Amino acid sequence: MTSRRGFLAGLMAASLAPQASWASAGSPAFLSAGRDAGGAFLLAGLTETGEILFRHPLPGRGHAAAAHPRRPEAVAFARRPGRFADVIDCRSGAAIARLEPPAGHHFYGHGIFSPDGSRLFTTENDYETARGVIGVWDAADGYRRIGAFSSGGIGPHDMALRRGAPGLVVANGGIETHPDSGRAKLNLPSMRPNLSYLSFEGGIQEQMELPRELHLNSIRHLAVRADGTVGFAMQWQGDPGEQVPTAGLHRPGTAPRLMAEDDARVLNMNGYGGSVAFSAGGTRIGVTSPRGGVLQVMDTVSGALLREYRMRDVCGLAPSAGGFTASTGSGQVFAISDTGQHRLHRADLAWDNHLIPLH
């Protein structure tokens, strides 16, 4: 029989035992979904120079991922209209949980943890009612689903934590879809994309809509600067020959600011903003276009397009000390700076859309 003294000593030892952290998984700088040369899908952890620290299999094509803020756990989300989100122990590769949305829902490829890591939020489509939903999961209790609330619009895609205020910011792309119609867009004439600022309980704090003439510019991906400014990337659903911006900035309480909208080089994006990121200092914002094979970098003060970098099938983008890090569908990882682009690493696989920073 265990004595009381022994029991208390055990509790003390447990409380003093080191807790698993991302250091125990090799301290990855980024997460990315990908596909290997044999066609198998995976989630990988990458160093700052793009070398692979670990890779774990996925049941289908992934899109983005969410990293737990404290534990070496990652959630890999299926590409829309997928129905899996795999929670992975990145030290061992063990499957912690496989999340599935309720009947009549599918995931939209993105999610985010609460700042303390106790909850996971997922973007979802309630496709029978064409309603955007944010699912809520208890990350402290086996990722049990504990609730859901409206995203504030149709087609919620990316989502991020606010800075300077508690809550979430959601990119509601405005596009109605249904799995029976594949990836077809069902409501283009009535699209109303928006940014919705929500409390962690789902209360709408503020919403921003684009000017009416840009209602076909689906707001898809997000980055948040330290001062709370939200950078957003858009995907144009109208005439591909029209000169429309693919990036914008928004500060809560103000009108949106569209970047490089009078620069003819925005046509090189083919109307498609794939990923968006602020530079480490926040003075620049980058947007990728795999359709255009280009990364454009703009000044956040003047809104001017400063530089353009050509990279075939570029999409993943994250801040780095010297500017940005970008990944491509040909397995390449590039460092992007004012002096140009420099290939850091090439893997025998195809990186998917997003490069998720862990810091």
N, C-alpha and C positions, 0 to 999 in steps of 0.2 A: 504493500500500500504506500502511495506517495505521501510523504509528510507535508504538513503545512509549510514548513521551512523550504522543502524542496520545490513545492508548487510555486511559492513566491519567488524563489531563485529562478525558476523557469520563466516566469513572467518577466522578471528583470532582464534575463538574457535575451528574450525575444524582443523586448523594447529597445535593447542596445544593439541588436543585430543590424548590420547594414541592410538598407532596403535596396532592392534592385532598381537600377536607373538606366538611362540610355548609355551610360559609360560601359555597362556590362554587356551591351550589344555592339560595342565597338565605336560608340559616339558618332553615328552617322550624321552627315550634314543635310542629306536629302532623302526623301522617299519618292519612288516612281514605280508606276505599273509598266509592264512591258510584255513582249512576246519573244520567245527564244527562236533559234533557227529551226527547231523542229515543230514550231507552231503552238507550243505550250505557253500558257499565260502565267504571269508571276508578279509578285511585288518584291522590289529590291530596296536595300539601303545602300546609299552611295556616300563616299567621302567627298570632301570639298573639291577634289580633282577628278571626280567622276568614276573612281574605281569602286567595284562592287564589294561591299562588306558581307552581305547576306542576300539570299533570294529564297522566296517561299512560293509554292504553287498556288494558283487561283483556279476556280472551276470554270471560269470564262473570262472574257476580256474585261480588264479593269479600266478605271478612269482616273480618279484622284484617290487620295488617302488622307487619313487624319492620324496624327501622332498624339498619344497620351502625354500630357504635360509633365508627368512625373515618372510613370512606369514605362519600361521598354515594350510598349504595346502599340500596335498600329491597326487601324481599321482600313481595309482595302474595299473600295466601293465598285460595284459593277457599273459598266457603261449603260446609260439609258437605252432601253427600258428594263434594265436588269433587276433581279430580285434577290441578290445576295450582297451582304457586307460581311467580310471575313475579319474577325478579330484574331490577331496573331501575336504570340509571344516572340519578339524578335531576337531573343537570346537563343532559344532552342528551336524555333520554328513550329512549336506546338500550336494547334488550333484551340483557341480559348472559347470561341463561340462563332456560330454562323447566324447572322441576323437576317430575318426575312420580314418584309413589310406586311401589313394586314392584307387580306383579300381585297382586290380592287385597287391596290396601290402598287407602284413600282418606285424604285430609287432613281434619283437624278444624277448620281455619280459623285456627290460631294457630302461632306459632313464636317462637324467641328466639335471639339470637347469644350465644356465649360472651363473657366480659368483654373478651378481646383481639381478638374478631372473627374468629378463625381457624376457628370451627365454627358451623354453624347447626343448631339442634335443631327438629324438627317433630313435632307431635302427629298420630298416625295411628291408623286402625282396621284391624287385620288381621281383616276381617269373616268370613272362613271359619272362624276359630277363636274369634271373639269376644274377641280379645285386644288390649288397648291397647299401642301401640308408640310409642317415641320414635325418629324417624329422625335420623341424623347425617350432615351434609354438610360437605365441605371447602371453606370459603369462600375459601381461598388457592389453590385448584386448580380453578377453574371450577365450583365447587359440585358436585363429584363426590360421589356417595353413598359413604360409607366405613363405615357400620355402622348398627346399630339395637339397641335393648334394650327390655325391658318397661317400661311406664309405671307398673306397680304396681297396675293395676286395669283396669276396663272403661270405655271411652268417655272417654279423655283429651281435654279440650277446651283450656282455657287452660294456660299454663305461664309461669313467671317465674324469674329468677335469685334465689337466696337472698341475704340480706344478713348479714354477720357470719360466714358460713361458705361455703366453696365448694360449688357444686352447684345443683340445680334444685328447684323445687317445682311439682308437677303437680296440676291439678284433674281427678281421675278422676270423671266425672259418674255413672258406674255404669250407664248405659243402653246396652243392646245394640241395635245397628241393623244393617241389611244393605241394600245398594243395591237389591236386588231388591224390597225392601219400602218403598222410598222413605225417608221420615223416620219411619216407624212405630217405636214403642218395643216391643221384643220380650220384655223380661224384668222388667216392673215388680214382680211379686211378690217377686223375688229381688234387687232392686237393693241394692248396697252402695257408695255413693259414698265417696270418701276423698280426703284430701290425702296425696300421697306425696312425701317429701323424698328426692331421689336424688343420688348423686355424678354427675360428668360422664361417668363410665364406666358408669353404670346401677345401681350398688349402692344398695339400699334402706337409707337411714339412719334413717328414722322414717316411720310412717304414722298418720294421724288419721282415725277414723271418727266420724260423728255418732251420737247416741243411737238405739237401735233404732226408737223410735217416729217418728223422722224419716228413716228409710231411703229414703223417696220424695222427699227434698229433694236434688235433683241439684246437686252442687257444680260450678259452671261457670266463673266468672271470678275473677281474682286481682289483688290489689295488694299490694306489699310495702313496709312502712315501714322507715326507716333503721335501726331497732333490731332488725330481723328479724321483727317481727310481720307475719303474713300476714292480709290482709283477703280474705274470699271472699264471692261472691254466689251465691245458690242459686235453683233453679227447681223449684217444687213440682209433683209428678206425681200428687198425690192429689186429693181433693175440693176444688174451687176455693173453696168457702165456708169452709174451715178456716183458722183464724188461726195461721199459721206464719211464722217469721222468714225473711227473704230475705237477711240479711247476718250474718256472724260474724267473729270474730277468733281467731287461733291463734298461740301462741308455742310453738316446738318444746319438747317436754318437759312440756307442760301440757295440760289439757283445753280443748276449744274453748269460746269464749264467744259466745253468740248475742245479737244486738242487738235491742232494742226488742220482745222476744218477748211481753211482756204489754201492748203498746200496740195497741189495736184498729185504729189507722191502718195497720198493716201489711197489712190487707185491701185497701187502696187500690193495692197493688202487683200485685194479681191473681196472686199466687204466682210472680212472674217478676222475677228480678234480671238486668238486661241488661248493665250495666257497673258496675264498682266502682273507687273511687279514694280514697286518703287526701288530706286537705288538705295544703298545703305544710308546715305545722308538725306534722302527724300527730295533731292532737288531735281531728279529726273524720274520719268516713268517710261517703262518699256512695254511694248505689246508685240506679240508674235503672230504670224499668220502661216500655218502650214500650207494653206492653199496658194498663198503668194510666194512662199519660200523666203520670207523676209522678217526681220526684226526691226522695228522702228523705235527710236528713243527720242523722247520729247522733253523739253524744259517745262518744269511745273510752274514756273513764274510767268514766263512769256507765252507758254503754250506752243512754242515753235518746235517743228520737227528738226532735231539736231543732226541725227545720224541714222543711216540705214545700213543694215548688214544682211547680206545674202547667204542663206543657208537652206539647203533643200530639206523640206518637211520639218522645219523647226516648229516646236510648239511649247515645250516645257520652259519655264522661266522663273528665276529666283534671284534675290539680291545677293551680291557678294562684296567683299571688301574693296575690290577694284572697279566694281560696276554691277555686272550681272553674270549669272551662269545660265546657259541655255542647253537644252537637250533636243535631239532630233529622232525622227523615225528610222534613221540608219544607224542608231546606236552610238552616236557621237555626243560628247559633252564639250561645250566651248566656254572659255572665259571671254567676256565682252567688256572692253574698256574703250577709252577715248582713242587709244592707239590702234584699235582694230579688234579682230577676233582671233583667238588662239585656241586650237584644239587641245584639250586636256587629256581626253581618253576616248577610246572607241571599243565598244563591246560587241560581241557577236549576237546582237538582238536588236529589237526595235523598241525604243522608248515610246510610251504613250503620251497623252496630252499634257500631263502636268509634272512639275518638279516641285515637291512639297518641302519647304525648309523646316528644319527642326529647331531653329533658334531665331 
